[in-house]
């Protein structure tokens, strides 16, 4: 019974993703993750460069 409920949930989620709004939400989530990763990478690069410049 639990498996059937889970399958139904996955089905409805896939239908939600197929609809326009669901797809845009999905893309927004991925973009937000990429932006966060980019910001972290930029901060790490700045710290690394600062360490090289200051020599410690």
N, CA, C, O and CB atoms as a CASP TS submission, in Angstrom:
PFRMAT TS
TARGET T0000
AUTHOR 0000-0000-0000
METHOD Language model
MODEL 1
PARENT N/A
ATOM      1  N   UNK     1       0.837  -1.204   0.000  1.00  0.00           N
ATOM      2  CA  UNK     1       0.000   0.000   0.000  1.00  0.00           C
ATOM      3  C   UNK     1       0.873   1.256   0.000  1.00  0.00           C
ATOM      4  O   UNK     1       0.574   2.233  -0.687  1.00  0.00           O
ATOM      5  CB  UNK     1      -0.947   0.005   1.225  1.00  0.00           C
ATOM      6  N   UNK     2       1.951   1.216   0.777  1.00  0.00           N
ATOM      7  CA  UNK     2       2.844   2.364   0.857  1.00  0.00           C
ATOM      8  C   UNK     2       3.505   2.646  -0.490  1.00  0.00           C
ATOM      9  O   UNK     2       3.653   3.799  -0.894  1.00  0.00           O
ATOM     10  CB  UNK     2       3.908   2.131   1.926  1.00  0.00           C
ATOM     11  N   UNK     3       3.900   1.569  -1.180  1.00  0.00           N
ATOM     12  CA  UNK     3       4.565   1.710  -2.480  1.00  0.00           C
ATOM     13  C   UNK     3       3.626   2.373  -3.486  1.00  0.00           C
ATOM     14  O   UNK     3       4.039   3.237  -4.260  1.00  0.00           O
ATOM     15  CB  UNK     3       5.031   0.332  -3.008  1.00  0.00           C
ATOM     16  N   UNK     4       2.360   1.959  -3.466  1.00  0.00           N
ATOM     17  CA  UNK     4       1.377   2.546  -4.387  1.00  0.00           C
ATOM     18  C   UNK     4       1.237   4.038  -4.128  1.00  0.00           C
ATOM     19  O   UNK     4       1.174   4.837  -5.063  1.00  0.00           O
ATOM     20  CB  UNK     4       0.005   1.848  -4.241  1.00  0.00           C
ATOM     21  N   UNK     5       1.190   4.411  -2.845  1.00  0.00           N
ATOM     22  CA  UNK     5       1.066   5.824  -2.482  1.00  0.00           C
ATOM     23  C   UNK     5       2.287   6.596  -2.971  1.00  0.00           C
ATOM     24  O   UNK     5       2.156   7.694  -3.512  1.00  0.00           O
ATOM     25  CB  UNK     5       0.901   5.986  -0.950  1.00  0.00           C
ATOM     26  N   UNK     6       3.482   6.018  -2.781  1.00  0.00           N
ATOM     27  CA  UNK     6       4.714   6.662  -3.217  1.00  0.00           C
ATOM     28  C   UNK     6       4.729   6.825  -4.732  1.00  0.00           C
ATOM     29  O   UNK     6       5.123   7.872  -5.247  1.00  0.00           O
ATOM     30  CB  UNK     6       5.934   5.855  -2.756  1.00  0.00           C
ATOM     31  N   UNK     7       4.290   5.769  -5.454  1.00  0.00           N
ATOM     32  CA  UNK     7       4.245   5.821  -6.917  1.00  0.00           C
ATOM     33  C   UNK     7       3.307   6.932  -7.370  1.00  0.00           C
ATOM     34  O   UNK     7       3.616   7.671  -8.305  1.00  0.00           O
ATOM     35  CB  UNK     7       3.794   4.461  -7.503  1.00  0.00           C
ATOM     36  N   UNK     8       2.164   7.048  -6.707  1.00  0.00           N
ATOM     37  CA  UNK     8       1.199   8.095  -7.040  1.00  0.00           C
ATOM     38  C   UNK     8       1.809   9.473  -6.817  1.00  0.00           C
ATOM     39  O   UNK     8       1.583  10.393  -7.604  1.00  0.00           O
ATOM     40  CB  UNK     8      -0.081   7.937  -6.203  1.00  0.00           C
ATOM     41  N   UNK     9       2.588   9.615  -5.733  1.00  0.00           N
ATOM     42  CA  UNK     9       3.240  10.885  -5.427  1.00  0.00           C
ATOM     43  C   UNK     9       4.246  11.251  -6.526  1.00  0.00           C
ATOM     44  O   UNK     9       4.302  12.396  -6.974  1.00  0.00           O
ATOM     45  CB  UNK     9       3.945  10.812  -4.054  1.00  0.00           C
ATOM     46  N   UNK    10       5.037  10.262  -6.949  1.00  0.00           N
ATOM     47  CA  UNK    10       6.024  10.501  -8.014  1.00  0.00           C
ATOM     48  C   UNK    10       5.317  10.894  -9.306  1.00  0.00           C
ATOM     49  O   UNK    10       5.749  11.815  -9.999  1.00  0.00           O
ATOM     50  CB  UNK    10       6.903   9.244  -8.245  1.00  0.00           C
ATOM     51  N   UNK    11       4.221  10.190  -9.632  1.00  0.00           N
ATOM     52  CA  UNK    11       3.441  10.487 -10.833  1.00  0.00           C
ATOM     53  C   UNK    11       2.954  11.934 -10.791  1.00  0.00           C
ATOM     54  O   UNK    11       3.101  12.668 -11.768  1.00  0.00           O
ATOM     55  CB  UNK    11       2.241   9.512 -10.965  1.00  0.00           C
ATOM     56  N   UNK    12       2.378  12.343  -9.669  1.00  0.00           N
ATOM     57  CA  UNK    12       1.832  13.701  -9.580  1.00  0.00           C
ATOM     58  C   UNK    12       2.955  14.729  -9.650  1.00  0.00           C
ATOM     59  O   UNK    12       2.771  15.810 -10.210  1.00  0.00           O
ATOM     60  CB  UNK    12       1.023  13.880  -8.276  1.00  0.00           C
ATOM     61  N   UNK    13       4.119  14.401  -9.083  1.00  0.00           N
ATOM     62  CA  UNK    13       5.246  15.334  -9.142  1.00  0.00           C
ATOM     63  C   UNK    13       5.727  15.481 -10.587  1.00  0.00           C
ATOM     64  O   UNK    13       6.068  16.580 -11.024  1.00  0.00           O
ATOM     65  CB  UNK    13       6.407  14.853  -8.230  1.00  0.00           C
ATOM     66  N   UNK    14       5.752  14.376 -11.320  1.00  0.00           N
ATOM     67  CA  UNK    14       6.163  14.441 -12.735  1.00  0.00           C
ATOM     68  C   UNK    14       5.174  15.268 -13.539  1.00  0.00           C
ATOM     69  O   UNK    14       5.575  16.045 -14.405  1.00  0.00           O
ATOM     70  CB  UNK    14       6.280  13.024 -13.340  1.00  0.00           C
ATOM     71  N   UNK    15       3.889  15.108 -13.261  1.00  0.00           N
ATOM     72  CA  UNK    15       2.881  15.920 -13.951  1.00  0.00           C
ATOM     73  C   UNK    15       3.088  17.396 -13.623  1.00  0.00           C
ATOM     74  O   UNK    15       2.936  18.264 -14.483  1.00  0.00           O
ATOM     75  CB  UNK    15       1.448  15.475 -13.556  1.00  0.00           C
ATOM     76  N   UNK    16       3.440  17.666 -12.359  1.00  0.00           N
ATOM     77  CA  UNK    16       3.679  19.040 -11.926  1.00  0.00           C
ATOM     78  C   UNK    16       4.874  19.630 -12.673  1.00  0.00           C
ATOM     79  O   UNK    16       4.842  20.788 -13.089  1.00  0.00           O
ATOM     80  CB  UNK    16       3.916  19.095 -10.403  1.00  0.00           C
ATOM     81  N   UNK    17       5.934  18.826 -12.842  1.00  0.00           N
ATOM     82  CA  UNK    17       7.105  19.302 -13.564  1.00  0.00           C
ATOM     83  C   UNK    17       6.782  19.542 -15.038  1.00  0.00           C
ATOM     84  O   UNK    17       7.331  20.454 -15.656  1.00  0.00           O
ATOM     85  CB  UNK    17       8.253  18.300 -13.431  1.00  0.00           C
ATOM     86  N   UNK    18       5.887  18.721 -15.602  1.00  0.00           N
ATOM     87  CA  UNK    18       5.536  18.883 -17.011  1.00  0.00           C
ATOM     88  C   UNK    18       4.753  20.166 -17.241  1.00  0.00           C
ATOM     89  O   UNK    18       4.839  20.771 -18.310  1.00  0.00           O
ATOM     90  CB  UNK    18       4.729  17.685 -17.498  1.00  0.00           C
ATOM     91  N   UNK    19       3.979  20.584 -16.224  1.00  0.00           N
ATOM     92  CA  UNK    19       3.254  21.844 -16.359  1.00  0.00           C
ATOM     93  C   UNK    19       4.273  22.989 -16.338  1.00  0.00           C
ATOM     94  O   UNK    19       5.375  22.846 -15.810  1.00  0.00           O
ATOM     95  CB  UNK    19       2.186  22.013 -15.216  1.00  0.00           C
ATOM     96  N   UNK    20       3.885  24.118 -16.918  1.00  0.00           N
ATOM     97  CA  UNK    20       4.806  25.247 -17.063  1.00  0.00           C
ATOM     98  C   UNK    20       5.374  25.699 -15.723  1.00  0.00           C
ATOM     99  O   UNK    20       6.589  25.812 -15.562  1.00  0.00           O
ATOM    100  CB  UNK    20       4.103  26.411 -17.739  1.00  0.00           C
ATOM    101  N   UNK    21       4.485  25.958 -14.761  1.00  0.00           N
ATOM    102  CA  UNK    21       4.922  26.516 -13.481  1.00  0.00           C
ATOM    103  C   UNK    21       5.894  25.576 -12.780  1.00  0.00           C
ATOM    104  O   UNK    21       6.904  26.020 -12.235  1.00  0.00           O
ATOM    105  CB  UNK    21       3.716  26.796 -12.577  1.00  0.00           C
ATOM    106  N   UNK    22       5.596  24.287 -12.789  1.00  0.00           N
ATOM    107  CA  UNK    22       6.467  23.323 -12.133  1.00  0.00           C
ATOM    108  C   UNK    22       7.859  23.331 -12.742  1.00  0.00           C
ATOM    109  O   UNK    22       8.860  23.280 -12.028  1.00  0.00           O
ATOM    110  CB  UNK    22       5.870  21.930 -12.217  1.00  0.00           C
ATOM    111  N   UNK    23       7.914  23.396 -14.081  1.00  0.00           N
ATOM    112  CA  UNK    23       9.207  23.400 -14.761  1.00  0.00           C
ATOM    113  C   UNK    23      10.001  24.640 -14.390  1.00  0.00           C
ATOM    114  O   UNK    23      11.205  24.559 -14.149  1.00  0.00           O
ATOM    115  CB  UNK    23       9.021  23.327 -16.281  1.00  0.00           C
ATOM    116  N   UNK    24       9.331  25.797 -14.342  1.00  0.00           N
ATOM    117  CA  UNK    24      10.030  27.031 -13.991  1.00  0.00           C
ATOM    118  C   UNK    24      10.542  26.978 -12.560  1.00  0.00           C
ATOM    119  O   UNK    24      11.643  27.449 -12.277  1.00  0.00           O
ATOM    120  CB  UNK    24       9.110  28.241 -14.177  1.00  0.00           C
ATOM    121  N   UNK    25       9.748  26.405 -11.648  1.00  0.00           N
ATOM    122  CA  UNK    25      10.197  26.260 -10.260  1.00  0.00           C
ATOM    123  C   UNK    25      11.453  25.394 -10.209  1.00  0.00           C
ATOM    124  O   UNK    25      12.405  25.696  -9.489  1.00  0.00           O
ATOM    125  CB  UNK    25       9.077  25.642  -9.379  1.00  0.00           C
ATOM    126  N   UNK    26      11.435  24.316 -10.985  1.00  0.00           N
ATOM    127  CA  UNK    26      12.565  23.382 -11.027  1.00  0.00           C
ATOM    128  C   UNK    26      13.826  24.097 -11.521  1.00  0.00           C
ATOM    129  O   UNK    26      14.897  23.965 -10.930  1.00  0.00           O
ATOM    130  CB  UNK    26      12.240  22.171 -11.940  1.00  0.00           C
ATOM    131  N   UNK    27      13.683  24.857 -12.611  1.00  0.00           N
ATOM    132  CA  UNK    27      14.818  25.586 -13.185  1.00  0.00           C
ATOM    133  C   UNK    27      15.311  26.640 -12.206  1.00  0.00           C
ATOM    134  O   UNK    27      16.518  26.829 -12.054  1.00  0.00           O
ATOM    135  CB  UNK    27      14.427  26.244 -14.527  1.00  0.00           C
ATOM    136  N   UNK    28      14.387  27.329 -11.539  1.00  0.00           N
ATOM    137  CA  UNK    28      14.781  28.343 -10.557  1.00  0.00           C
ATOM    138  C   UNK    28      15.609  27.728  -9.441  1.00  0.00           C
ATOM    139  O   UNK    28      16.601  28.309  -9.001  1.00  0.00           O
ATOM    140  CB  UNK    28      13.546  29.035  -9.972  1.00  0.00           C
ATOM    141  N   UNK    29      15.198  26.550  -8.984  1.00  0.00           N
ATOM    142  CA  UNK    29      15.925  25.871  -7.913  1.00  0.00           C
ATOM    143  C   UNK    29      17.347  25.562  -8.352  1.00  0.00           C
ATOM    144  O   UNK    29      18.296  25.798  -7.605  1.00  0.00           O
ATOM    145  CB  UNK    29      15.203  24.580  -7.498  1.00  0.00           C
ATOM    146  N   UNK    30      17.497  25.030  -9.568  1.00  0.00           N
ATOM    147  CA  UNK    30      18.824  24.683 -10.081  1.00  0.00           C
ATOM    148  C   UNK    30      19.672  25.946 -10.243  1.00  0.00           C
ATOM    149  O   UNK    30      20.856  25.952  -9.908  1.00  0.00           O
ATOM    150  CB  UNK    30      18.708  23.931 -11.434  1.00  0.00           C
ATOM    151  N   UNK    31      19.055  27.023 -10.764  1.00  0.00           N
ATOM    152  CA  UNK    31      19.791  28.272 -10.932  1.00  0.00           C
ATOM    153  C   UNK    31      20.264  28.811  -9.589  1.00  0.00           C
ATOM    154  O   UNK    31      21.393  29.286  -9.473  1.00  0.00           O
ATOM    155  CB  UNK    31      18.923  29.313 -11.640  1.00  0.00           C
ATOM    156  N   UNK    32      19.408  28.740  -8.578  1.00  0.00           N
ATOM    157  CA  UNK    32      19.785  29.226  -7.254  1.00  0.00           C
ATOM    158  C   UNK    32      20.973  28.432  -6.715  1.00  0.00           C
ATOM    159  O   UNK    32      21.898  29.003  -6.136  1.00  0.00           O
ATOM    160  CB  UNK    32      18.592  29.134  -6.283  1.00  0.00           C
ATOM    161  N   UNK    33      20.945  27.102  -6.908  1.00  0.00           N
ATOM    162  CA  UNK    33      22.058  26.264  -6.452  1.00  0.00           C
ATOM    163  C   UNK    33      23.342  26.628  -7.184  1.00  0.00           C
ATOM    164  O   UNK    33      24.404  26.729  -6.570  1.00  0.00           O
ATOM    165  CB  UNK    33      21.736  24.775  -6.660  1.00  0.00           C
ATOM    166  N   UNK    34      23.246  26.827  -8.505  1.00  0.00           N
ATOM    167  CA  UNK    34      24.432  27.170  -9.289  1.00  0.00           C
ATOM    168  C   UNK    34      25.001  28.515  -8.854  1.00  0.00           C
ATOM    169  O   UNK    34      26.217  28.676  -8.748  1.00  0.00           O
ATOM    170  CB  UNK    34      24.098  27.200 -10.784  1.00  0.00           C
ATOM    171  N   UNK    35      24.111  29.486  -8.600  1.00  0.00           N
ATOM    172  CA  UNK    35      24.562  30.814  -8.173  1.00  0.00           C
ATOM    173  C   UNK    35      25.276  30.718  -6.826  1.00  0.00           C
ATOM    174  O   UNK    35      26.323  31.333  -6.624  1.00  0.00           O
ATOM    175  CB  UNK    35      23.366  31.796  -8.081  1.00  0.00           C
ATOM    176  N   UNK    36      24.697  29.939  -5.904  1.00  0.00           N
ATOM    177  CA  UNK    36      25.331  29.766  -4.594  1.00  0.00           C
ATOM    178  C   UNK    36      26.709  29.133  -4.734  1.00  0.00           C
ATOM    179  O   UNK    36      27.663  29.558  -4.082  1.00  0.00           O
ATOM    180  CB  UNK    36      24.449  28.907  -3.679  1.00  0.00           C
ATOM    181  N   UNK    37      26.810  28.107  -5.593  1.00  0.00           N
ATOM    182  CA  UNK    37      28.099  27.446  -5.812  1.00  0.00           C
ATOM    183  C   UNK    37      29.092  28.428  -6.426  1.00  0.00           C
ATOM    184  O   UNK    37      30.266  28.443  -6.056  1.00  0.00           O
ATOM    185  CB  UNK    37      27.933  26.205  -6.725  1.00  0.00           C
ATOM    186  N   UNK    38      28.619  29.249  -7.365  1.00  0.00           N
ATOM    187  CA  UNK    38      29.471  30.243  -8.004  1.00  0.00           C
ATOM    188  C   UNK    38      30.000  31.265  -7.010  1.00  0.00           C
ATOM    189  O   UNK    38      31.175  31.631  -7.039  1.00  0.00           O
ATOM    190  CB  UNK    38      28.713  30.945  -9.106  1.00  0.00           C
ATOM    191  N   UNK    39      29.105  31.724  -6.121  1.00  0.00           N
ATOM    192  CA  UNK    39      29.511  32.708  -5.112  1.00  0.00           C
ATOM    193  C   UNK    39      30.562  32.097  -4.181  1.00  0.00           C
ATOM    194  O   UNK    39      31.554  32.744  -3.845  1.00  0.00           O
ATOM    195  CB  UNK    39      28.281  33.199  -4.295  1.00  0.00           C
ATOM    196  N   UNK    40      30.334  30.842  -3.768  1.00  0.00           N
ATOM    197  CA  UNK    40      31.293  30.179  -2.887  1.00  0.00           C
ATOM    198  C   UNK    40      32.638  30.007  -3.582  1.00  0.00           C
ATOM    199  O   UNK    40      33.687  30.224  -2.974  1.00  0.00           O
ATOM    200  CB  UNK    40      30.754  28.817  -2.434  1.00  0.00           C
ATOM    201  N   UNK    41      32.608  29.618  -4.852  1.00  0.00           N
ATOM    202  CA  UNK    41      33.844  29.428  -5.605  1.00  0.00           C
ATOM    203  C   UNK    41      34.591  30.760  -5.752  1.00  0.00           C
ATOM    204  O   UNK    41      35.815  30.808  -5.625  1.00  0.00           O
ATOM    205  CB  UNK    41      33.543  28.823  -6.995  1.00  0.00           C
ATOM    206  N   UNK    42      33.843  31.839  -6.019  1.00  0.00           N
ATOM    207  CA  UNK    42      34.461  33.157  -6.163  1.00  0.00           C
ATOM    208  C   UNK    42      35.103  33.591  -4.850  1.00  0.00           C
ATOM    209  O   UNK    42      36.210  34.130  -4.850  1.00  0.00           O
ATOM    210  CB  UNK    42      33.419  34.198  -6.618  1.00  0.00           C
ATOM    211  N   UNK    43      34.417  33.360  -3.733  1.00  0.00           N
ATOM    212  CA  UNK    43      34.957  33.727  -2.425  1.00  0.00           C
ATOM    213  C   UNK    43      36.233  32.934  -2.145  1.00  0.00           C
ATOM    214  O   UNK    43      37.219  33.484  -1.655  1.00  0.00           O
ATOM    215  CB  UNK    43      33.910  33.481  -1.312  1.00  0.00           C
ATOM    216  N   UNK    44      36.206  31.634  -2.462  1.00  0.00           N
ATOM    217  CA  UNK    44      37.383  30.789  -2.246  1.00  0.00           C
ATOM    218  C   UNK    44      38.547  31.280  -3.106  1.00  0.00           C
ATOM    219  O   UNK    44      39.685  31.325  -2.639  1.00  0.00           O
ATOM    220  CB  UNK    44      37.061  29.307  -2.570  1.00  0.00           C
ATOM    221  N   UNK    45      38.270  31.647  -4.354  1.00  0.00           N
ATOM    222  CA  UNK    45      39.315  32.136  -5.256  1.00  0.00           C
ATOM    223  C   UNK    45      39.903  33.448  -4.729  1.00  0.00           C
ATOM    224  O   UNK    45      41.118  33.646  -4.759  1.00  0.00           O
ATOM    225  CB  UNK    45      38.750  32.334  -6.685  1.00  0.00           C
ATOM    226  N   UNK    46      39.034  34.342  -4.245  1.00  0.00           N
ATOM    227  CA  UNK    46      39.515  35.622  -3.697  1.00  0.00           C
ATOM    228  C   UNK    46      40.425  35.381  -2.497  1.00  0.00           C
ATOM    229  O   UNK    46      41.482  36.000  -2.379  1.00  0.00           O
ATOM    230  CB  UNK    46      38.323  36.526  -3.288  1.00  0.00           C
ATOM    231  N   UNK    47      40.013  34.485  -1.613  1.00  0.00           N
ATOM    232  CA  UNK    47      40.834  34.181  -0.435  1.00  0.00           C
ATOM    233  C   UNK    47      42.176  33.600  -0.864  1.00  0.00           C
ATOM    234  O   UNK    47      43.217  33.950  -0.309  1.00  0.00           O
ATOM    235  CB  UNK    47      40.100  33.197   0.509  1.00  0.00           C
ATOM    236  N   UNK    48      42.147  32.711  -1.853  1.00  0.00           N
ATOM    237  CA  UNK    48      43.370  32.075  -2.329  1.00  0.00           C
ATOM    238  C   UNK    48      44.328  33.116  -2.916  1.00  0.00           C
ATOM    239  O   UNK    48      45.526  33.108  -2.631  1.00  0.00           O
ATOM    240  CB  UNK    48      43.041  30.999  -3.380  1.00  0.00           C
ATOM    241  N   UNK    49      43.776  34.010  -3.739  1.00  0.00           N
ATOM    242  CA  UNK    49      44.605  35.057  -4.358  1.00  0.00           C
ATOM    243  C   UNK    49      45.165  35.989  -3.285  1.00  0.00           C
ATOM    244  O   UNK    49      46.333  36.375  -3.338  1.00  0.00           O
ATOM    245  CB  UNK    49      43.782  35.867  -5.397  1.00  0.00           C
ATOM    246  N   UNK    50      44.323  36.347  -2.312  1.00  0.00           N
ATOM    247  CA  UNK    50      44.786  37.218  -1.229  1.00  0.00           C
ATOM    248  C   UNK    50      45.925  36.558  -0.466  1.00  0.00           C
ATOM    249  O   UNK    50      46.892  37.224  -0.095  1.00  0.00           O
ATOM    250  CB  UNK    50      43.629  37.557  -0.271  1.00  0.00           C
ATOM    251  N   UNK    51      45.817  35.249  -0.228  1.00  0.00           N
ATOM    252  CA  UNK    51      46.885  34.528   0.469  1.00  0.00           C
ATOM    253  C   UNK    51      48.180  34.545  -0.340  1.00  0.00           C
ATOM    254  O   UNK    51      49.267  34.703   0.215  1.00  0.00           O
ATOM    255  CB  UNK    51      46.458  33.079   0.747  1.00  0.00           C
ATOM    256  N   UNK    52      48.049  34.380  -1.662  1.00  0.00           N
ATOM    257  CA  UNK    52      49.248  34.413  -2.501  1.00  0.00           C
ATOM    258  C   UNK    52      49.884  35.799  -2.490  1.00  0.00           C
ATOM    259  O   UNK    52      51.105  35.928  -2.408  1.00  0.00           O
ATOM    260  CB  UNK    52      48.908  34.001  -3.941  1.00  0.00           C
ATOM    261  N   UNK    53      49.046  36.841  -2.573  1.00  0.00           N
ATOM    262  CA  UNK    53      49.548  38.211  -2.620  1.00  0.00           C
ATOM    263  C   UNK    53      50.259  38.576  -1.313  1.00  0.00           C
ATOM    264  O   UNK    53      51.346  39.152  -1.315  1.00  0.00           O
ATOM    265  CB  UNK    53      48.396  39.194  -2.892  1.00  0.00           C
ATOM    266  N   UNK    54      49.603  38.220  -0.188  1.00  0.00           N
ATOM    267  CA  UNK    54      50.156  38.600   1.115  1.00  0.00           C
ATOM    268  C   UNK    54      51.237  37.632   1.580  1.00  0.00           C
ATOM    269  O   UNK    54      52.017  37.941   2.481  1.00  0.00           O
ATOM    270  CB  UNK    54      49.049  38.667   2.155  1.00  0.00           C
ATOM    271  N   UNK    55      51.273  36.451   0.952  1.00  0.00           N
ATOM    272  CA  UNK    55      52.350  35.510   1.225  1.00  0.00           C
ATOM    273  C   UNK    55      52.270  34.815   2.572  1.00  0.00           C
ATOM    274  O   UNK    55      53.288  34.655   3.247  1.00  0.00           O
ATOM    275  CB  UNK    55      53.632  36.208   1.132  1.00  0.00           C
ATOM    276  N   UNK    56      51.056  34.394   2.979  1.00  0.00           N
ATOM    277  CA  UNK    56      50.967  33.571   4.195  1.00  0.00           C
ATOM    278  C   UNK    56      50.044  32.391   3.996  1.00  0.00           C
ATOM    279  O   UNK    56      49.854  31.595   4.916  1.00  0.00           O
ATOM    280  CB  UNK    56      50.485  34.406   5.373  1.00  0.00           C
TER
END
